[in-house]
Amino acid sequence: MNPARLALSVMQNRVHAVPRPSWCTYLVTYRCNARCKMCDSWRMKPGDELTVSEVATVFEKIGGLDVVRLSGGEPFLRKDMPEIAETILRVSRPAVIHITTNGSFPDQVVAFAERFSKPSRLRFMVSFDGLPDEHDANRGKDVLFDTAFDTCRRLAALRSSAGLEVSANHTVISRQSLTDNAGLRDMLREIDVDVHSVLAYSDSAMYGAKRRNQRADDLINNGYPLHPNLIGADVVGFVDEELRRVNEFGSAVLRWGKRYYLRGLRQRLMGVERPRPKPPCVALRSHIRLLPDGRVPVCQFNTTTVGSLRDESFAQVWHNDETRASRQWVDDCPGCWAECEVMPNAIYSGDILVG
């Protein structure tokens, strides 16, 4: 990360000023070959997607970035994924390009990693929902556990030569998925791949078809919108075990960040009235999200859009009346604890240093 930009962003965010974005989450497509029960991305009409030349234009408008996360849908359903990533690298020069994939296209993923011009900047996260039976039952016949595991194994084999990083994301979707966590960790430990475990949400404005382009105010509170399949399960005990395992992560920075997130998650699951840590939200400040067509939503739980970087200048999107009103909504929001929102909040508010 750019230290000077980080320091300036922290200072601006702490006084509710408006920095330029440093962290971008870009959904390159809604298309998905999985049939997950906790995500409706595959149910959504794919709609319009930015071309590679439009990606260049949009990211030129945004400017330099520290981190770009490429997600979906399944990003490797886009045949031009290599061109998209290279374009973003050239235009915005991020230190990290983080790619989330369901691992169903191992040949494409490995070819992408081998040919990418700066592989040491790549961070892959491969998604799992438990051990084979539970994973396959949730994801469907086109996104099988064995294929995702093969993707992890082949990426892990590239680490020493390419310098890339690979981890696994375990979305805990049910009591069985909860039980599977230890076994999944053991399997991935054999290939030296860390597992990040998250508890599935009951719904999301970003990935819930019925809430698309809406505010999910009912999901945002000081608690955690736990998936109905997990109600009554010992999720606090699960988080306690995750906290005990934090030291297994190889990176000291990762251990620091995971401990921060898990402490906050535990407090929210416990129903603490004023949970801590609670960083100021940097949505529409240091964190910008992009939908596949270039429109800019507020955040994961508020997908009303404030403009389109395909059709408007950065200033028109970032400083219009609707964006200013949405920032006020962000400031008044009681807060979520979605990890993809929490970590940029923690970093670019400086709260991770004190929280």
C-alpha positions as CSV (number, residue, x, y, z in Angstrom):
1,M,0.0,0.0,0.0
2,N,1.1,3.6,-0.6
3,P,2.0,4.9,2.9
4,A,1.4,8.5,2.1
5,R,-2.0,7.8,0.5
6,L,-3.0,5.6,3.4
7,A,-2.0,8.2,6.0
8,L,-4.0,10.9,4.1
9,S,-7.0,8.7,3.8
10,V,-7.0,7.8,7.5
11,M,-6.9,11.5,8.4
12,Q,-9.7,12.4,5.9
13,N,-11.9,9.5,6.9
14,R,-11.6,10.3,10.6
15,V,-13.0,13.8,10.0
16,H,-15.7,12.6,7.5
17,A,-13.9,14.3,4.6
18,V,-14.0,12.7,1.1
19,P,-10.8,11.1,0.0
20,R,-10.3,9.5,-3.4
21,P,-10.8,5.7,-3.3
22,S,-7.9,3.5,-2.4
23,W,-9.8,0.1,-2.3
24,C,-12.1,-1.1,-5.1
25,T,-14.4,-4.1,-5.2
26,Y,-15.4,-4.8,-8.8
27,L,-18.0,-7.4,-9.6
28,V,-16.9,-8.3,-13.2
29,T,-20.0,-10.3,-13.8
30,Y,-23.3,-11.5,-12.2
31,R,-23.0,-14.8,-14.3
32,C,-22.3,-17.9,-12.2
33,N,-22.3,-21.6,-12.8
34,A,-22.9,-22.4,-9.2
35,R,-26.4,-22.8,-7.7
36,C,-25.7,-21.7,-4.2
37,K,-28.7,-21.5,-1.8
38,M,-27.3,-18.5,0.1
39,C,-26.6,-16.4,-3.1
40,D,-28.9,-15.4,-5.9
41,S,-26.2,-14.2,-8.3
42,W,-27.0,-17.1,-10.7
43,R,-30.7,-16.1,-10.7
44,M,-30.0,-12.6,-11.8
45,K,-30.1,-11.5,-15.5
46,P,-26.5,-11.0,-16.5
47,G,-27.2,-7.6,-17.9
48,D,-24.6,-5.3,-19.4
49,E,-20.8,-5.8,-18.7
50,L,-18.0,-3.4,-19.2
51,T,-15.7,-4.2,-22.1
52,V,-11.9,-4.3,-21.6
53,S,-11.6,-0.8,-23.1
54,E,-14.4,0.5,-20.9
55,V,-12.6,-1.1,-17.9
56,A,-9.6,1.0,-18.8
57,T,-11.7,4.1,-19.0
58,V,-13.4,3.5,-15.7
59,F,-10.2,2.8,-13.8
60,E,-8.4,5.7,-15.4
61,K,-11.2,7.8,-13.9
62,I,-10.7,6.3,-10.4
63,G,-6.9,6.6,-10.5
64,G,-4.3,4.9,-8.4
65,L,-5.5,2.2,-6.0
66,D,-4.0,0.1,-3.2
67,V,-6.2,-3.0,-3.6
68,V,-8.6,-4.2,-6.3
69,R,-10.9,-7.1,-5.6
70,L,-12.3,-8.9,-8.6
71,S,-15.4,-11.0,-7.9
72,G,-18.7,-12.0,-9.3
73,G,-20.6,-14.2,-10.0
74,E,-17.8,-16.3,-11.1
75,P,-15.1,-14.0,-12.7
76,F,-13.6,-16.8,-14.8
77,L,-16.8,-17.1,-16.8
78,R,-15.5,-14.0,-18.5
79,K,-13.1,-15.1,-21.2
80,D,-11.4,-11.7,-21.1
81,M,-10.5,-12.0,-17.4
82,P,-6.7,-11.9,-18.2
83,E,-7.2,-8.7,-20.2
84,I,-9.4,-7.1,-17.4
85,A,-6.8,-7.8,-14.7
86,E,-3.8,-6.6,-16.8
87,T,-5.7,-3.4,-17.7
88,I,-6.5,-2.6,-14.1
89,L,-2.8,-3.4,-13.1
90,R,-1.6,-1.0,-15.9
91,V,-4.0,1.8,-15.2
92,S,-4.5,1.8,-11.4
93,R,-1.2,0.1,-10.3
94,P,-2.7,-1.7,-7.2
95,A,-0.3,-3.5,-4.9
96,V,-2.8,-6.3,-4.6
97,I,-5.3,-7.8,-7.1
98,H,-7.5,-10.1,-5.0
99,I,-9.6,-12.6,-7.0
100,T,-12.4,-14.7,-5.6
101,T,-13.4,-17.8,-7.6
102,N,-15.4,-20.9,-7.0
103,G,-12.6,-22.9,-8.4
104,S,-14.5,-24.6,-11.2
105,F,-12.1,-23.6,-14.0
106,P,-8.7,-24.8,-12.8
107,D,-7.1,-24.7,-16.3
108,Q,-8.2,-21.2,-16.9
109,V,-7.2,-20.0,-13.4
110,V,-3.7,-21.6,-13.6
111,A,-3.1,-20.3,-17.1
112,F,-4.1,-16.8,-16.0
113,A,-1.7,-17.0,-13.0
114,E,1.2,-18.3,-15.1
115,R,0.8,-15.6,-17.8
116,F,0.0,-12.6,-15.6
117,S,2.7,-9.9,-15.8
118,K,3.0,-9.3,-12.0
119,P,1.9,-12.6,-10.4
120,S,3.4,-11.6,-7.0
121,R,0.5,-9.1,-6.7
122,L,-2.2,-11.8,-7.1
123,R,-4.2,-13.1,-4.2
124,F,-6.5,-15.9,-5.0
125,M,-9.4,-17.0,-2.7
126,V,-11.2,-20.2,-3.6
127,S,-14.6,-20.8,-2.2
128,F,-15.9,-23.8,-0.3
129,D,-19.1,-24.6,1.6
130,G,-17.8,-27.6,3.6
131,L,-16.6,-31.0,2.8
132,P,-17.5,-32.7,-0.5
133,D,-21.1,-33.8,0.3
134,E,-22.2,-30.5,1.8
135,H,-20.3,-28.4,-0.7
136,D,-21.6,-30.3,-3.8
137,A,-25.2,-30.3,-2.5
138,N,-25.1,-26.5,-2.1
139,R,-23.1,-25.5,-5.2
140,G,-24.4,-28.0,-7.8
141,K,-23.0,-30.3,-10.3
142,D,-20.9,-27.7,-12.2
143,V,-18.9,-26.6,-9.1
144,L,-17.7,-29.7,-7.4
145,F,-15.5,-29.9,-4.3
146,D,-12.8,-31.9,-6.0
147,T,-12.4,-29.4,-8.8
148,A,-12.2,-26.5,-6.4
149,F,-9.6,-28.4,-4.3
150,D,-7.6,-29.1,-7.5
151,T,-7.6,-25.4,-8.3
152,C,-6.2,-24.7,-4.8
153,R,-3.6,-27.4,-5.1
154,R,-2.4,-26.2,-8.5
155,L,-2.3,-22.6,-7.4
156,A,-0.4,-23.6,-4.3
157,A,2.2,-25.3,-6.5
158,L,2.9,-21.9,-8.2
159,R,3.6,-20.0,-5.1
160,S,7.3,-20.4,-5.0
161,S,7.9,-19.7,-8.7
162,A,5.3,-17.0,-9.2
163,G,5.1,-15.4,-5.8
164,L,1.3,-15.4,-5.7
165,E,-0.8,-16.2,-2.7
166,V,-3.8,-18.6,-2.4
167,S,-6.3,-19.2,0.4
168,A,-9.7,-20.8,0.8
169,N,-12.9,-19.2,1.9
170,H,-15.3,-21.5,3.8
171,T,-18.8,-20.1,3.9
172,V,-20.5,-21.8,6.8
173,I,-24.0,-22.3,5.4
174,S,-25.5,-24.9,7.8
175,R,-24.9,-27.0,10.9
176,Q,-23.2,-29.6,8.7
177,S,-21.0,-27.0,7.2
178,L,-20.1,-25.9,10.7
179,T,-19.2,-29.5,11.6
180,D,-17.1,-29.8,8.4
181,N,-14.9,-26.8,9.2
182,A,-12.2,-28.8,11.0
183,G,-12.0,-31.5,8.4
184,L,-11.8,-28.9,5.6
185,R,-9.0,-27.2,7.4
186,D,-7.1,-30.5,7.7
187,M,-7.5,-31.2,4.0
188,L,-6.2,-27.8,2.9
189,R,-3.4,-27.8,5.5
190,E,-1.9,-30.8,3.6
191,I,-1.3,-28.4,0.7
192,D,-0.4,-25.5,3.0
193,V,-3.5,-23.4,2.2
194,D,-5.1,-21.2,4.9
195,V,-8.9,-21.3,5.4
196,H,-10.9,-18.2,6.2
197,S,-14.3,-19.1,7.6
198,V,-17.3,-16.8,7.5
199,L,-20.8,-17.4,8.8
200,A,-23.4,-17.1,6.0
201,Y,-25.8,-14.1,6.1
202,S,-29.5,-14.4,6.1
203,D,-29.6,-12.2,3.0
204,S,-27.7,-9.5,1.1
205,A,-28.7,-6.6,-1.1
206,M,-25.7,-7.3,-3.3
207,Y,-26.4,-11.0,-3.8
208,G,-30.1,-11.3,-3.0
209,A,-32.3,-11.1,-6.1
210,K,-35.3,-9.6,-4.3
211,R,-33.1,-6.8,-2.7
212,R,-31.2,-5.8,-5.8
213,N,-30.9,-2.0,-6.2
214,Q,-32.4,-1.6,-2.7
215,R,-31.3,-0.8,0.9
216,A,-31.5,-3.8,3.2
217,D,-31.9,-1.7,6.3
218,D,-33.4,-4.6,8.2
219,L,-30.1,-6.5,7.9
220,I,-28.0,-3.7,9.3
221,N,-27.7,-3.4,13.0
222,N,-25.3,-4.0,15.9
223,G,-25.8,-7.7,15.6
224,Y,-25.2,-10.1,12.7
225,P,-27.9,-11.2,10.1
226,L,-27.2,-15.0,10.6
227,H,-28.5,-17.4,8.0
228,P,-31.7,-19.3,9.2
229,N,-29.9,-22.6,8.9
230,L,-27.4,-21.5,11.6
231,I,-30.0,-20.3,14.1
232,G,-29.5,-22.3,17.3
233,A,-26.1,-23.6,16.3
234,D,-23.1,-22.9,18.6
235,V,-21.7,-20.1,16.4
236,V,-20.1,-18.3,19.4
237,G,-18.2,-21.5,20.2
238,F,-17.2,-21.7,16.5
239,V,-15.8,-18.1,16.6
240,D,-14.0,-18.9,19.9
241,E,-12.3,-21.8,18.1
242,E,-11.5,-19.6,15.2
243,L,-9.8,-17.1,17.5
244,R,-7.7,-19.9,19.0
245,R,-6.6,-20.9,15.5
246,V,-5.6,-17.4,14.4
247,N,-2.0,-18.0,15.1
248,E,-2.0,-20.8,12.5
249,F,-2.1,-18.1,9.7
250,G,1.4,-17.7,8.2
251,S,1.2,-13.9,7.9
252,A,1.5,-11.7,10.9
253,V,-0.6,-9.0,9.2
254,L,-3.3,-11.6,8.4
255,R,-3.3,-12.8,12.0
256,W,-3.7,-9.2,13.2
257,G,-6.6,-8.6,10.8
258,K,-8.4,-11.8,11.5
259,R,-8.2,-11.4,15.2
260,Y,-9.7,-7.9,14.8
261,Y,-12.6,-9.2,12.7
262,L,-13.3,-12.2,14.9
263,R,-13.4,-10.2,18.1
264,G,-16.0,-7.9,16.6
265,L,-18.0,-10.8,15.2
266,R,-18.1,-12.5,18.6
267,Q,-19.4,-9.4,20.3
268,R,-22.2,-9.1,17.7
269,L,-23.2,-12.7,18.0
270,M,-23.3,-12.3,21.8
271,G,-25.7,-9.4,21.4
272,V,-23.4,-6.8,23.1
273,E,-25.3,-3.5,23.1
274,R,-22.3,-1.5,22.0
275,P,-20.0,-3.9,20.2
276,R,-16.3,-3.2,19.6
277,P,-14.4,-2.8,17.5
278,K,-16.6,-0.5,15.4
279,P,-14.7,1.3,12.8
280,P,-16.2,4.3,10.9
281,C,-17.4,3.0,7.5
282,V,-15.4,4.2,4.5
283,A,-18.0,3.2,1.8
284,L,-18.1,6.0,-0.8
285,R,-14.9,7.4,0.6
286,S,-11.8,5.1,0.6
287,H,-13.9,2.1,-0.6
288,I,-15.6,2.2,-4.0
289,R,-17.7,-0.7,-5.4
290,L,-18.4,-1.3,-9.1
291,L,-21.2,-3.3,-10.6
292,P,-20.6,-5.2,-13.8
293,D,-22.0,-2.3,-15.9
294,G,-19.9,0.4,-14.2
295,R,-22.5,1.7,-11.9
296,V,-21.4,2.6,-8.3
297,P,-23.5,1.2,-5.4
298,V,-23.2,2.4,-1.8
299,C,-22.2,-0.9,-0.2
300,Q,-23.0,-4.6,0.2
301,F,-26.2,-3.9,2.1
302,N,-27.3,-0.8,0.1
303,T,-27.1,-1.4,-3.6
304,T,-28.9,1.8,-4.6
305,T,-26.5,3.4,-7.1
306,V,-25.1,6.9,-7.1
307,G,-24.0,7.1,-10.7
308,S,-22.2,5.3,-13.5
309,L,-18.4,5.6,-14.2
310,R,-19.1,4.3,-17.7
311,D,-21.1,7.4,-18.6
312,E,-20.0,10.1,-16.1
313,S,-16.8,11.6,-14.9
314,F,-15.4,10.6,-11.6
315,A,-16.3,14.1,-10.2
316,Q,-19.9,13.8,-11.4
317,V,-20.3,10.4,-9.6
318,W,-18.2,11.1,-6.4
319,H,-19.5,14.6,-5.7
320,N,-23.1,14.7,-6.7
321,D,-26.1,15.3,-4.5
322,E,-27.2,11.7,-4.4
323,T,-23.7,10.6,-3.4
324,R,-23.5,13.2,-0.6
325,A,-26.9,12.0,0.7
326,S,-25.7,8.4,0.5
327,R,-22.6,9.3,2.5
328,Q,-24.9,10.7,5.2
329,W,-26.8,7.5,5.2
330,V,-23.4,5.6,5.6
331,D,-22.5,7.9,8.5
332,D,-25.9,7.3,10.2
333,C,-25.8,3.5,9.6
334,P,-25.6,1.5,12.8
335,G,-23.0,-0.7,11.0
336,C,-22.7,-4.2,9.5
337,W,-20.0,-6.8,10.2
338,A,-19.4,-8.1,6.6
339,E,-15.7,-8.8,6.4
340,C,-15.5,-7.4,2.9
341,E,-16.6,-4.1,4.3
342,V,-15.0,-4.3,7.8
343,M,-11.4,-4.7,6.6
344,P,-11.2,-1.6,4.4
345,N,-13.1,0.3,7.1
346,A,-10.6,-0.9,9.8
347,I,-7.5,0.0,7.6
348,Y,-8.6,3.3,6.1
349,S,-10.1,4.7,9.3
350,G,-7.0,3.7,11.3
351,D,-9.2,1.8,13.7
352,I,-7.2,-1.5,13.2
353,L,-4.3,0.3,15.0
354,V,-6.4,1.0,18.1
355,G,-9.4,-1.3,17.9
